[in-house]
Amino acid sequence: QVQLVESGGDLVQPGGSLKLSCAASGFSFIFSNHVMSWYRQAPGKEREFVASITSSGDSADYADSVKGRFGISRDMRKNTMYLQMNSLKPEDTAMYYCRADVRNVYWGQGTQVTVSS
């Protein structure tokens, strides 16, 4: 059974940085074809795409709103995906979710990121 567990969310001041983690179990980054993604949902808004990376690691995609500030990466041996977030803005405040597309679509429970002074 695929499980995704996010961590790393926190309260941070504007201009600060955070690194989110998504620990995946139930499938292997090394041996499975998959796409790993980050989404976010702010209060009163729909869930939106943030970033994704393919199983080969040769293709990463970002929402325009985070390009140049966020970076997606993976540790293949730890089966963990990361989202490095720099130059954070108040509008980045949201619950951040990890998503795995591997045969089916799976979601984590989310980790809260709050950007405020």
C-alpha positions as CSV (number, residue, x, y, z in Angstrom):
1,Q,0.0,0.0,0.0
2,V,1.4,3.4,-1.0
3,Q,1.8,5.9,1.8
4,L,3.1,9.4,1.7
5,V,4.1,11.4,4.7
6,E,5.0,15.1,4.5
7,S,7.0,17.0,7.0
8,G,8.9,20.3,7.3
9,G,6.1,22.8,7.4
10,D,6.5,25.7,9.7
11,L,5.9,29.4,10.4
12,V,8.5,31.5,8.5
13,Q,9.0,35.2,7.9
14,P,8.7,36.6,4.4
15,G,12.0,36.2,2.5
16,G,12.8,33.1,4.5
17,S,13.3,29.5,3.4
18,L,11.9,26.0,4.2
19,K,12.5,22.5,3.0
20,L,9.6,20.1,2.9
21,S,10.0,16.4,2.8
22,C,7.7,13.6,1.5
23,A,8.6,10.1,2.6
24,A,7.1,7.5,0.3
25,S,6.5,3.8,1.1
26,G,4.8,1.0,-0.8
27,F,6.8,1.5,-4.0
28,S,10.4,2.1,-5.0
29,F,11.7,5.3,-6.6
30,I,14.3,3.3,-8.3
31,F,12.2,0.5,-9.7
32,S,8.8,2.1,-10.4
33,N,7.7,4.4,-13.2
34,H,6.1,7.3,-11.4
35,V,5.7,11.1,-11.2
36,M,6.0,12.8,-7.8
37,S,4.4,16.2,-7.3
38,W,3.8,18.9,-4.8
39,Y,0.5,20.7,-4.6
40,R,-0.8,23.3,-2.2
41,Q,-4.1,24.6,-1.0
42,A,-4.7,27.9,0.7
43,P,-7.9,28.5,2.8
44,G,-10.9,29.2,0.5
45,K,-9.0,28.3,-2.6
46,E,-8.7,25.2,-4.8
47,R,-5.7,22.9,-4.6
48,E,-3.1,24.0,-7.1
49,F,0.0,22.4,-8.7
50,V,3.4,23.5,-7.4
51,A,6.1,21.3,-8.9
52,S,6.7,17.8,-10.2
53,I,9.5,15.5,-11.1
54,T,9.5,12.3,-13.3
55,S,10.9,8.9,-12.2
56,S,13.9,9.4,-14.5
57,G,14.6,12.7,-12.8
58,D,15.3,14.4,-16.1
59,S,12.2,16.4,-16.2
60,A,11.0,18.9,-13.5
61,D,8.1,21.3,-13.9
62,Y,7.1,24.3,-11.8
63,A,4.1,26.6,-11.5
64,D,4.9,30.1,-12.8
65,S,4.3,31.5,-9.3
66,V,7.2,29.5,-7.8
67,K,9.7,29.3,-10.7
68,G,13.1,30.5,-9.7
69,R,12.3,30.3,-5.9
70,F,11.4,26.6,-5.4
71,G,13.4,23.5,-6.2
72,I,12.1,19.9,-6.3
73,S,14.5,17.0,-5.7
74,R,14.6,13.3,-4.6
75,D,16.8,11.0,-2.6
76,M,16.4,7.7,-4.5
77,R,17.8,5.5,-1.7
78,K,15.6,7.2,1.0
79,N,12.5,7.1,-1.3
80,T,12.0,10.7,-0.3
81,M,11.1,13.8,-2.3
82,Y,11.9,17.3,-1.2
83,L,10.7,20.9,-2.0
84,Q,13.3,23.6,-1.2
85,M,11.4,26.9,-0.9
86,N,13.3,30.1,-0.9
87,S,12.3,33.8,-0.9
88,L,9.0,32.8,0.6
89,K,6.0,35.2,0.3
90,P,2.8,35.5,2.3
91,E,0.9,34.2,-0.7
92,D,2.9,30.9,-0.4
93,T,0.9,30.3,2.8
94,A,-1.0,27.0,2.3
95,M,-1.2,23.3,3.2
96,Y,1.4,21.6,1.0
97,Y,0.5,18.1,-0.2
98,C,2.7,15.4,-1.7
99,R,1.2,13.4,-4.6
100,A,2.4,10.2,-6.2
101,D,1.2,9.0,-9.7
102,V,2.2,5.3,-9.7
103,R,-0.4,3.1,-11.2
104,N,-2.9,5.1,-9.2
105,V,-2.9,8.6,-7.6
106,Y,-2.0,8.8,-4.0
107,W,-1.9,11.9,-1.7
108,G,-0.3,12.6,1.7
109,Q,-2.0,14.3,4.6
110,G,-0.2,17.6,4.1
111,T,2.1,19.9,6.0
112,Q,1.2,23.5,6.8
113,V,3.4,26.4,5.6
114,T,2.7,29.8,7.0
115,V,4.6,32.9,5.8
116,S,4.0,35.9,8.0
117,S,5.9,38.5,9.9
